[in-house]
Amino acid sequence: MNYLPLVKRPFRFNVYLFVVLFVNANVICQNQMATYAGNEGTELFNDVTQLSNGHFIVAGAADNLNWISPSVPVVAFSNPGITNTGGSSRTAFLLEFDESMQQIVKVFKLPAGAVEDFRFIKLTNTPGQITGSVYISGNTMQGYFIGKLDNNFVNGSPTGFSWIKNVGATVGEYPRIYQPWDVGGDGKVAYATGDSHSWNWSAIYRLTADGVDDIVNNWRVHWKLGGGEYYGSASDYPGGDSGLLYSAIVFKREPNRCDLRSTNQSDYDLWQPDGNGGSKKGKWPLDVLYNAPCVPGGIGNSTSGPGYTGYNPSSIFTYGPSSIAIDKRTNNMYIGFNAKSTLPDGGLPDFEPAVMAMDNSGQLLWWSRLYHEKRPDGTLQVSTPDQYVDAIAIDYSQPAETGNLVVGARCHGNNTENFWEGNTIAANASANGFQNNFTGNSGNIHISWLGKLSLVAGQLQNSTYMAERADSTTGLGTPHSDPNLDGWEDPNTGWPNVNTTYLRKNMLKVTADGSVVVLGVGRRTITTANAWQKMIKQGEGSSTWNQFVRVYTPTLSKPLYSSIAAGQWNQANGSGGDNVELMGVYKTAEGVVAVGFHEGSGGEIPTTGVPTWGNSSYSGQSAVLLYLKAENLNNPQDGYNTLSTVTTKKVYNVIKIFPNPANQFLNINSDQDINQISIISLDGKIIFNRQNENERTAKINVAIYSKGIYSVIIVLADGSRNVQKLVVQ
C-alpha cells in the first residue's frame, strides 16, 4: 500500500497580491493575545506549561537572543554533556513569563550549538498540584536528549541540569520525530530510542530518578553485568537482579527476544474482549502477525505468519514506538506504537496500531488494537488502512481506578473496518462523537481519530474522528444545533469529502474536567463562534491549509472551542495562509495558550493584545504565542495553585486592594472572610504569607519591599482565591 509522507501540503506561491480579496480573518479580539516574538534570530516556540506559582515556561530556540530586552536576567547553563555533533549554532532557551504573560521574568539558555532546540517540558506532579521536578527534552543531530533541571522555578531558579541522557534516534524515524518519553510521579523516565520500520534497533528503556539505567522487573529482556542478555523476570535471575544492568522492551522482530508476543501456546491461543464488544486472539498485541508463540532464547522460533486474521509480519526488522504516557499517581506506563505488516491478499504493506498498558513493574495489564479483529457478529477482519498512534495522555479528571487514557491516532485511507466509530460503543450505548466515522469518497488521505480508553482495562468509552473538510466538498448535511458551532454543518448529518488532517505529534492535553485539547493541521477547518480566528465556510471563497487549536468536551461530542491560526489569505485561490506551525499548547483557567512559529512568508496572523516583548508583524521566521480566552473555557480547576494542593476556585467576590500603587501600607477589604494573604515577587518567590483568622480586612506594610510589581493572593474562608497585581513605588 502506498502511503503519504508525514506532512503533505500544496505548493506555495512566493509572491502574494495584497488585495481586497484577502480574508478579514473573522477575528474575535476580546481579551486575547496573539503576538509575534523575535524578528531577529529565526525564533521558534516549541512548548509551554504553567507552574504552581502562576508563571509560564516556554521552550524554544533561536539564532540569538538579541530580541529580548537586556534588562531581563539571563541564566546561562553550562553544557551538561549533550552530544550534538555537526549541529547548528542555535541557542535553546526557556523563557519564564509572569502569570499574565505580559512580562518575561527570566531567560535560561544553553550555549549556542549545544542542542538544536528545547522541545518538550514535563513535570512529575499531576495537573493542578504544586510543581514538582521539571524535565526537558530537545533535538540533537544524533537524536534527542532528556534532562532534569536542578530546580523547578517555584522553589528557586534552575542553574542547569541535574543529569541528562543522550538518546540515539535515527533522523526521519519515529523516536526522532515523536520524541516518545514521559516521567512518572516517582521521577523515573521511560523513553524510546533507535529507528522504526527499518533494519537496525528500536527499544524502550527506563531511567531511575537519578538518571541511571533502570531494571524493570517484568520487562522481558535484561542485560547482564558480565555481558549478554537474560530473558525472564529480573527477580528470577540467579543471584538476584544485582547481576543485571538494565532492561528494555525491544521493538524488533527476532527469533529469540520475542517481545510483544506470547511465549506459550496457551497465551497465544487466548481469546479475550477487544474493549468494544468484539474479541481478539493472543495475550500480546503482535500475536496477530505470527503463526505460533515465541519462547525467549529458544531455538527455531517462528518469525513468520500468517496470524489468525491473515496478516503476515513485514520483512523489515523493527516496529514503531511513538508515544509514552505515565500515570503520575500509579506510575503505570502506557505505550502507543504500530507494526508494519502485509495484507492477506497480494502481500501489500499495511500498519497495525496498538496501545499497551503496563504497571510500574512492567507487567502487562491490557492492550488495545483500536479496531475490531473479530467483530461482535463473529466475523474476522483485517483493517486495510495504515494506522498510527500519534499521541496519548492521561485523563486525571477521575480517580485512577475509573479514569481514562486519551488516544490520538491516525489512519491513511478508509475501509469497512477502521478505527472504532463514535456511536457504536459497547460500554456506552448513548455515546455520540462529534464526527462518528470517516465520510466522503477520498481514500488516499490521512485522517485523525480521538478515543478514550479506561485506564484499568482498555475499554472504549468515547471516540470521534477528527477530519476537516475538503475545500470544495458537497454533501454537507444540516447545521449543527449548538449555536457555538456557528452554523457549520453537523458532520454526522451529511457525507462530506474530508481532507488530510493531522494531530500534532505527542501534543495532546486533558483538562481538569476531562475535556481534550489538541493541535491539528487541516484545510477547511470547522471553527466555533467564540474562535479567535475563524475559517470561512463553503461558498464564501477558497480556504487555506492551517494549524488549529481545539478543545473537545469530555465525551468528544463537540468542540467547545476551535480556532485556526493562519496568515491572512487570498479567498480567490487560498494562497498566503499556509505559514504557521503550532507546536505546543496548555489549558489555563481562562483559555488556552498555544505556541509555535511563523515560517517567514505569506500573510500575517491577526495580532492583538501585543505585549511589550512582542511584535505585531513578522520579519523572517518569528515565534508565535497565542493566549486565547473564551467564557466556556473558564474552569478554575485548570488554574495554578501556589499555596496548597487544594483545588483553586474562581472568585467572583468583591475584593479591593488600595492604594495601588502603594509606597507604605496596603489595605485589603473583602465582602467575605479572608483566610490567608500572600505576596509573591515577579520571580515567583513568596515574600509575605499570613493567616488572617477569617477577618475581612487587612493592613500590610509594603514599604520594606523593593519597588516593582508583585502578585497579591487572597484566599477566602471557602477556599476560593483572588489574585491581583500590586505596584510598590
C-alpha positions in Angstrom: 0.0 0.0 0.0 1.4 3.4 -0.9 1.4 6.0 1.8 1.8 9.7 2.0 4.7 11.4 3.8 4.0 12.6 7.3 3.4 16.2 6.1 1.9 16.9 2.8 0.9 20.4 1.7 0.1 22.1 -1.5 2.5 24.3 -3.5 3.0 27.7 -2.0 3.4 30.9 -4.1 6.4 33.1 -3.1 4.7 36.3 -4.1 1.2 37.4 -2.9 -1.1 40.2 -4.1 -2.4 42.1 -1.1 -5.8 42.9 -2.5 -9.3 43.2 -1.2 -9.8 39.5 -1.7 -7.7 38.8 1.4 -9.9 37.4 4.1 -10.5 39.7 7.1 -9.6 36.8 9.4 -13.0 36.8 11.2 -11.2 37.6 14.4 -12.6 37.9 17.9 -10.2 40.2 19.8 -11.8 40.3 23.3 -9.0 40.0 25.9 -6.9 37.8 23.6 -3.2 37.8 23.0 -1.8 36.9 19.6 1.7 38.1 19.0 5.0 37.5 17.2 8.2 37.3 19.1 11.8 37.8 17.9 12.1 39.0 14.3 15.9 38.7 14.6 17.1 35.2 15.0 14.8 32.6 13.3 12.9 32.1 16.5 10.5 29.3 17.4 8.5 28.4 20.5 8.0 24.6 21.0 6.2 24.0 24.2 4.5 25.8 27.1 3.4 24.9 30.7 2.2 26.8 33.7 3.8 26.4 37.2 2.0 26.4 40.5 3.1 30.0 41.2 1.2 31.1 38.1 4.3 31.7 35.9 4.6 30.2 32.4 7.6 28.4 31.0 8.0 28.5 27.2 10.7 26.3 25.5 12.2 27.1 22.1 15.3 28.1 20.1 16.7 31.0 18.1 19.8 32.1 16.3 20.4 34.7 19.0 18.6 36.3 22.0 19.1 40.0 20.9 15.4 40.4 20.6 14.9 40.0 24.4 15.3 43.2 26.5 18.8 43.5 28.1 17.0 44.3 31.4 15.7 40.7 31.6 18.0 38.5 33.7 19.7 35.6 31.8 20.8 32.4 33.4 23.4 30.6 31.3 23.5 26.8 31.7 26.8 25.0 31.0 26.6 22.1 28.6 26.0 19.1 30.8 27.4 16.7 28.3 24.8 16.7 25.5 26.0 15.3 22.2 25.2 17.4 19.2 28.0 16.7 16.7 27.5 18.6 13.4 24.7 20.7 14.8 23.9 24.3 14.1 24.9 27.3 16.3 21.4 27.9 17.5 20.6 28.7 21.1 18.0 26.7 23.1 16.1 28.7 25.7 13.5 28.6 28.4 11.5 31.8 28.9 9.9 32.4 32.3 6.8 34.7 32.0 4.7 36.1 34.7 1.1 34.8 35.1 -0.3 37.4 32.6 2.4 36.6 30.1 2.9 40.4 29.8 6.5 40.2 31.1 9.5 38.0 30.6 10.8 37.4 34.1 14.0 35.5 33.3 15.7 33.6 30.4 17.5 30.3 30.8 19.8 29.1 27.9 22.3 26.6 26.9 25.5 27.6 25.0 24.9 28.2 21.3 25.2 24.9 19.4 24.8 22.6 22.5 21.4 21.4 21.1 19.1 22.2 18.2 16.2 23.3 20.5 14.3 22.6 23.7 11.2 20.6 22.6 9.1 19.2 25.4 8.5 20.3 29.1 7.2 17.7 31.5 6.6 17.7 35.3 6.4 15.0 38.0 3.3 16.5 39.5 -0.3 15.8 38.4 -2.1 18.8 36.9 -3.3 21.4 39.4 -0.8 20.3 42.1 2.3 22.0 43.5 5.1 22.0 40.8 7.4 19.0 41.2 10.6 18.3 39.3 10.9 19.7 35.8 12.3 17.7 32.8 13.2 19.0 29.4 13.9 17.3 26.1 15.4 18.7 22.9 16.5 17.7 19.4 20.1 16.9 18.6 21.8 15.8 15.4 22.2 12.3 16.9 18.6 12.0 18.1 17.4 13.9 21.2 18.3 14.4 24.9 16.3 14.2 28.1 17.4 16.2 31.2 16.2 17.0 34.7 16.6 20.6 35.8 18.3 21.2 39.2 15.4 23.4 40.4 11.8 23.9 39.5 11.4 27.7 39.1 9.0 27.8 42.1 11.4 26.8 44.8 14.2 28.6 43.0 15.6 29.3 39.6 17.4 26.4 37.9 21.1 26.9 37.3 21.5 23.9 34.9 20.7 20.2 34.6 21.0 17.6 37.4 21.5 15.0 34.8 21.0 14.4 31.1 20.5 11.3 28.9 21.6 11.4 25.2 19.1 9.3 23.3 20.2 7.9 19.9 17.5 8.2 17.3 17.6 7.9 13.5 16.7 11.0 11.5 13.3 10.6 10.0 12.2 7.7 12.2 9.6 7.7 15.0 11.9 8.1 18.0 13.4 11.2 16.5 10.2 12.7 15.1 7.9 11.9 18.1 10.4 12.0 21.0 8.4 9.4 22.9 9.1 9.8 26.6 7.4 10.6 29.9 8.2 11.0 33.5 6.3 9.4 36.4 5.4 10.8 39.8 8.5 8.9 41.1 10.8 10.7 38.7 11.5 7.7 36.6 11.6 8.3 32.8 10.6 5.8 30.1 11.8 6.7 26.6 12.1 5.2 23.1 15.3 5.1 21.1 16.6 3.8 17.7 14.6 3.7 14.5 11.2 2.5 13.2 10.1 0.1 10.4 13.7 -0.3 9.5 16.6 -2.7 9.9 18.6 -1.7 12.9 17.3 -1.3 16.5 14.3 0.0 18.4 13.6 -0.2 22.1 12.1 1.4 25.2 14.2 1.8 28.3 13.7 3.4 31.7 15.9 5.7 33.8 15.8 6.0 37.6 15.0 9.3 39.2 18.8 9.9 39.3 19.1 9.4 35.5 20.6 5.9 35.8 19.6 2.9 33.6 16.8 1.1 35.4 15.9 -2.5 35.8 12.2 -3.2 35.2 11.4 -6.5 36.8 8.8 -7.8 34.3 10.1 -6.5 31.1 11.3 -9.4 29.1 14.9 -8.6 28.2 17.7 -7.6 30.7 21.4 -7.0 30.0 23.8 -8.8 32.3 26.6 -7.2 34.3 29.2 -9.6 32.7 27.7 -9.2 29.2 24.9 -10.9 27.3 21.2 -10.9 27.8 18.8 -12.6 30.2 15.2 -13.4 29.4 12.6 -13.5 32.1 11.7 -11.6 35.3 14.7 -9.8 36.7 13.9 -11.2 40.2 14.3 -14.7 38.9 17.9 -14.1 37.7 20.3 -16.3 39.6 21.8 -14.3 42.4 19.2 -11.6 42.0 18.9 -8.5 39.9 22.2 -7.1 41.3 23.8 -9.0 38.4 21.8 -7.1 35.8 22.5 -3.7 34.3 19.2 -2.6 32.7 16.0 -3.7 31.0 14.2 -3.0 27.8 11.2 -3.6 25.6 12.7 -4.5 22.3 10.6 -3.4 19.3 12.3 -5.8 16.9 11.2 -9.0 15.1 13.8 -11.5 16.2 13.7 -15.3 16.9 15.0 -15.1 20.4 13.8 -12.0 22.3 10.1 -12.4 21.5 9.0 -9.1 22.8 5.3 -8.1 22.3 4.5 -11.8 21.5 3.1 -14.6 23.6 5.7 -17.1 25.0 3.5 -20.2 25.2 0.7 -21.8 23.3 -2.0 -21.0 26.0 -1.3 -17.3 25.8 -1.1 -17.4 22.0 -4.5 -19.1 21.8 -6.1 -16.8 24.4 -9.4 -15.2 23.3 -10.2 -12.0 25.1 -12.5 -9.0 24.8 -11.2 -6.3 22.4 -12.6 -3.4 24.5 -15.6 -2.6 22.3 -17.9 -5.6 22.1 -15.7 -7.8 19.9 -12.9 -10.3 20.5 -9.2 -10.6 19.8 -6.8 -13.6 20.0 -3.5 -13.5 21.8 -2.3 -12.2 25.1 0.2 -9.9 23.4 -0.5 -7.3 20.7 1.7 -8.8 18.0 0.5 -12.4 18.1 -1.8 -11.3 15.3 1.1 -11.3 12.8 2.6 -14.7 13.7 1.6 -18.4 13.3 3.0 -19.6 16.6 4.2 -18.4 20.1 7.8 -17.4 20.7 10.0 -18.7 23.5 12.6 -16.2 24.6 16.1 -17.6 23.9 14.5 -20.6 22.2 15.8 -22.3 19.0 13.7 -22.5 15.9 11.1 -19.9 16.9 8.8 -18.9 14.1 9.2 -15.3 12.8 6.6 -15.7 10.0 2.9 -15.7 9.6 0.1 -15.7 8.8 -1.6 -14.9 12.1 -5.2 -15.8 12.7 -6.8 -13.0 10.6 -4.3 -13.5 7.7 -1.8 -10.8 8.4 1.9 -11.5 8.0 4.9 -9.7 9.5 6.8 -7.4 7.3 10.3 -8.3 6.0 11.8 -5.3 7.9 13.1 -5.8 11.4 11.8 -3.0 13.7 8.4 -1.8 14.8 7.4 1.8 15.5 7.2 3.1 19.1 5.6 6.6 19.0 4.0 7.6 22.3 4.5 7.1 26.1 2.4 8.3 28.9 2.9 7.6 32.6 0.1 8.0 35.2 1.8 10.0 37.9 -0.5 8.6 40.6 0.3 4.9 40.0 3.3 5.1 37.7 1.6 2.7 35.3 3.0 3.0 31.8 1.0 3.4 28.6 2.7 2.9 25.2 1.5 3.6 21.7 3.1 2.0 18.7 2.5 0.2 15.4 4.0 -2.6 13.4 4.4 -2.9 9.7 2.5 -5.9 8.2 1.4 -7.4 4.9 -2.2 -8.0 3.9 -3.5 -11.5 3.2 -4.3 -10.9 -0.5 -1.3 -9.8 -2.6 1.1 -9.1 0.3 0.6 -5.3 0.1 2.1 -3.4 3.1 -0.1 -2.2 6.0 0.5 -0.8 9.5 -1.3 -2.2 12.6 -1.6 0.0 15.7 -1.7 -0.9 19.4 -1.8 0.8 22.8 -0.3 -1.2 25.6 -0.7 -0.7 29.4 1.9 -2.0 31.9 2.2 -1.4 35.7 5.2 0.1 37.3 7.0 -3.3 37.3 6.5 -3.8 33.6 3.7 -6.4 34.0 1.3 -6.3 31.0 -2.2 -5.1 32.1 -4.0 -4.8 28.7 -3.6 -3.8 25.1 -6.0 -2.4 22.5 -5.9 -2.6 18.7 -8.4 0.4 18.4 -10.4 -1.6 15.9 -12.1 -5.0 15.7 -10.2 -8.1 14.7 -13.2 -10.3 15.4 -16.4 -8.2 15.2 -19.3 -8.7 17.6 -21.1 -10.8 14.9 -18.2 -13.2 14.9 -16.6 -12.3 11.5 -12.8 -12.0 11.3 -11.5 -8.7 10.0 -8.4 -7.1 8.6 -8.2 -3.3 8.7 -6.5 -2.2 5.5 -5.9 1.5 6.2 -2.4 2.2 7.6 -2.9 3.2 11.2 -0.6 5.1 13.6 -0.7 6.2 17.2 0.3 9.9 17.3 -0.3 10.9 20.9 -1.6 9.5 24.3 -2.4 11.4 27.5 -3.7 10.6 31.0 -7.2 11.9 31.9 -6.8 12.9 35.5 -10.4 14.1 35.9 -11.4 10.9 37.6 -9.5 8.6 40.1 -7.1 6.1 38.6 -9.5 3.2 39.0 -12.2 5.0 37.0 -10.1 7.2 34.8 -9.3 7.1 31.1 -6.4 7.2 28.7 -6.9 9.5 25.7 -5.5 8.3 22.4 -4.8 10.3 19.3 -4.4 8.1 16.3 -4.4 8.4 12.5 -5.4 6.3 9.6 -4.3 6.5 6.0 -7.4 5.6 3.9 -10.7 4.1 4.8 -12.3 0.7 4.7 -15.2 -1.2 6.3 -13.1 -1.9 9.4 -11.3 1.2 10.6 -10.9 3.0 14.0 -14.0 2.5 16.2 -16.9 4.8 15.4 -18.2 7.3 17.9 -21.7 6.0 18.1 -21.2 2.2 18.3 -19.5 1.8 21.7 -20.3 -1.3 23.7 -19.6 0.2 27.1 -21.5 3.4 26.3 -24.6 2.9 24.2 -25.6 6.5 24.3 -22.2 7.8 23.0 -22.2 10.1 20.0 -18.9 11.6 18.8 -18.7 14.9 17.1 -17.7 13.0 13.9 -18.7 9.4 14.2 -17.0 8.0 11.1 -14.9 8.6 8.1 -17.1 10.4 5.5 -16.8 11.1 1.8 -15.1 9.3 -1.1 -11.4 10.3 -0.7 -9.3 7.3 0.4 -5.7 8.4 -0.1 -5.6 10.8 2.8 -4.6 10.8 6.4 -7.4 11.3 9.0 -7.1 11.6 12.7 -9.1 10.0 15.5 -9.5 10.5 19.2 -10.7 7.9 21.8 -10.9 7.4 25.5 -10.0 4.0 26.9 -10.4 3.1 30.6 -7.1 3.1 32.4 -7.7 -0.2 34.1 -9.0 -2.4 31.3 -8.7 -0.5 28.0 -12.5 -0.4 27.3 -13.5 2.2 24.8 -15.7 4.9 26.4 -15.9 7.7 23.8 -14.4 8.4 20.4 -14.6 10.8 17.4 -12.9 11.2 14.1 -11.1 14.5 13.5 -11.3 15.1 9.8 -11.6 18.6 8.4 -13.5 19.3 5.2 -12.0 19.3 1.7 -12.0 22.8 0.2 -15.0 22.4 -2.2 -16.9 19.4 -0.9 -20.6 18.9 -1.1 -22.8 16.6 1.0 -22.6 18.9 4.0 -25.7 17.9 5.9 -27.7 20.2 8.2 -26.3 23.0 10.5 -25.3 21.8 14.0 -27.8 22.5 16.7 -25.2 24.2 19.0 -25.0 27.9 18.3 -21.4 27.9 19.2 -20.8 25.7 16.1 -21.5 29.0 14.2 -23.7 27.5 11.5 -21.2 24.8 10.5 -22.9 21.6 9.4 -23.1 18.7 11.8 -20.6 16.1 10.4 -23.0 13.3 11.3 -25.8 14.6 9.2 -24.1 14.6 5.8 -21.4 12.8 3.8 -18.8 15.5 3.0 -15.4 14.7 1.5 -12.8 15.2 4.2 -9.2 16.2 3.7 -5.9 15.2 5.3 -6.0 16.2 9.0 -3.0 15.7 11.3 -2.8 15.8 15.0 0.4 17.4 16.3 2.6 14.5 17.4 2.6 13.9 21.1 0.8 17.2 21.8 -2.5 16.1 23.4 -3.7 17.6 26.7 -6.6 16.8 29.0 -8.2 19.4 31.2 -9.4 19.1 34.8 -12.9 18.2 33.8 -11.7 15.7 31.1 -12.0 18.0 28.1 -9.5 17.2 25.4 -7.1 19.8 23.9 -5.4 19.2 20.6 -3.3 21.0 18.0 -4.0 19.9 14.4 -3.5 20.7 10.7 -6.4 20.9 8.3 -7.9 22.6 5.3 -11.5 23.9 5.7 -11.3 23.6 9.4 -14.5 23.8 11.5 -14.3 26.8 13.9 -16.5 27.8 16.7 -18.4 31.1 17.2 -16.0 32.0 20.0 -12.9 31.4 18.0 -10.1 34.0 17.8 -9.7 33.4 14.0 -12.4 31.7 12.0 -12.4 29.7 8.8 -14.7 30.8 6.0 -17.4 28.4 5.0 -18.2 26.7 1.7 -19.4 29.3 -0.8 -17.5 32.1 0.8 -14.3 31.5 -1.0 -11.2 29.3 -1.0 -10.0 28.0 2.3 -6.3 27.6 3.2 -4.2 25.0 4.9 -4.0 25.9 8.5 -3.0 25.0 12.0 -5.8 24.8 14.6 -6.3 24.6 18.3 -9.4 22.8 19.5 -11.0 21.8 22.9 -13.4 18.9 22.8 -16.0 18.2 25.5 -15.1 15.3 27.9 -17.3 13.0 25.8 -15.8 14.1 22.5 -19.3 15.0 21.3 -18.5 18.5 20.1 -15.8 21.2 20.2 -16.1 23.8 23.0 -13.5 25.9 21.1 -11.9 25.7 17.7 -9.7 28.3 16.2 -7.4 28.3 13.2 -4.0 30.0 13.2 -3.0 31.2 9.7 -1.7 34.2 7.8 -4.5 36.2 6.1 -5.0 34.6 2.8 -6.5 35.3 -0.7 -10.0 34.0 -0.8 -9.8 33.5 -4.6 -7.1 30.8 -4.5 -6.2 30.1 -0.9 -2.7 31.5 -1.2 -0.9 33.3 1.6 -2.2 31.4 4.7 -0.2 28.2 5.0 2.6 29.6 7.1 2.1 29.0 10.8 3.2 25.9 12.8 1.7 25.4 16.3 3.9 23.2 18.4 2.7 23.3 22.0 -0.5 24.0 23.9 -1.6 24.4 27.5 -5.0 24.8 29.1 -5.3 27.5 31.8 -8.2 28.6 34.0 -9.4 31.0 31.3 -8.4 29.6 28.0 -5.6 28.0 26.1 -2.0 29.1 25.4 -0.6 27.9 22.0 3.0 28.5 20.8 4.8 27.9 17.6 6.3 29.9 14.8 5.6 31.8 11.5 7.6 30.4 8.6 8.5 33.8 7.3 6.4 34.2 4.2 2.8 35.0 3.2 0.2 36.8 5.1 0.4 37.8 8.7 -1.7 36.4 11.6 -4.2 39.0 13.0 -2.2 40.1 16.1 -3.9 41.5 19.1 -3.0 42.5 22.6 0.7 42.6 21.7 2.8 42.8 24.8 6.0 44.9 25.1 8.2 41.9 24.4 6.2 41.0 21.3 5.7 42.3 17.7 2.7 42.9 15.6 4.5 41.8 12.4 6.9 39.1 11.5 10.3 39.5 9.9 11.6 36.2 8.6 10.8 33.2 10.8 9.4 34.5 14.0 8.0 32.8 17.1 4.2 32.9 17.7 2.4 33.0 21.0 -1.4 32.9 21.3 -3.3 33.3 24.6 -6.9 32.6 23.5 -9.7 33.0 26.0 -13.4 32.2 25.9 -16.2 32.1 28.5 -17.0 28.4 28.0 -13.3 27.6 28.6 -13.4 29.1 32.1 -12.5 26.4 34.6 -10.8 27.4 37.8 -9.6 23.9 38.3 -7.3 24.3 35.3 -5.6 27.2 37.1 -2.4 27.3 39.1 -2.2 26.7 42.8 0.5 28.5 44.8 -0.1 27.8 48.4 -1.6 24.3 48.8 -2.9 21.3 47.0 -6.5 22.4 47.5 -8.2 22.8 44.1 -8.4 26.5 43.3 -11.7 28.2 42.5 -12.6 31.2 40.5 -13.6 34.1 42.7 -16.4 36.5 41.9 -16.4 38.2 45.4 -15.7 41.9 45.8 -12.1 42.2 47.0 -10.3 45.6 46.9 -6.7 46.4 47.5 -5.7 50.0 47.9 -3.8 52.3 47.4 -2.3 50.8 44.3 0.4 51.8 43.5 1.4 51.8 47.2 4.5 53.1 48.9 3.9 52.4 52.6 0.8 50.5 53.6 -1.5 48.2 51.6 -5.2 47.9 52.6 -7.3 44.9 51.7 -11.1 44.8 52.0 -13.3 41.8 51.2 -17.0 41.1 51.3 -16.1 37.6 52.5 -13.9 36.3 55.3 -10.2 36.2 54.4 -8.3 33.1 55.5 -4.8 33.8 54.0 -2.8 36.5 52.3 0.3 36.1 50.3 2.5 38.4 48.3 4.7 37.0 45.5 7.5 38.7 43.7 7.9 38.8 40.0 10.4 35.9 40.1 7.8 33.7 41.9 9.1 33.8 45.5 6.7 34.1 48.4 7.8 37.2 50.3 4.7 37.6 52.6 2.4 34.9 53.9 -0.1 35.3 56.7 -3.1 33.5 58.1 -5.8 36.2 58.6 -8.1 34.4 61.1 -11.2 34.9 58.8 -11.3 38.7 59.1 -12.5 40.8 56.2 -9.8 43.5 56.3 -6.0 43.6 56.5 -3.3 46.2 56.5 0.2 45.3 55.3 3.4 47.3 55.5 4.9 47.2 51.9 7.5 49.9 52.4 10.0 47.2 53.3 9.8 45.7 49.8 11.7 46.8 46.7 10.0 48.9 44.1 8.4 46.7 41.5 5.4 44.6 40.5 4.0 41.9 42.8 1.1 39.5 42.9 -1.3 39.6 45.9 -3.1 36.3 46.5 -6.1 36.3 48.8 -7.6 33.0 49.9 -11.1 33.2 51.3 -12.6 31.0 54.0 -14.4 28.8 51.5 -11.0 28.0 49.8 -11.6 30.3 46.8 -8.9 32.6 45.7 -8.3 36.1 44.1 -5.1 37.2 42.5 -4.4 40.9 42.0 -1.4 43.0 40.8 0.3 45.3 43.2 2.8 48.0 42.2 5.1 49.1 45.0 6.7 52.6 44.4 
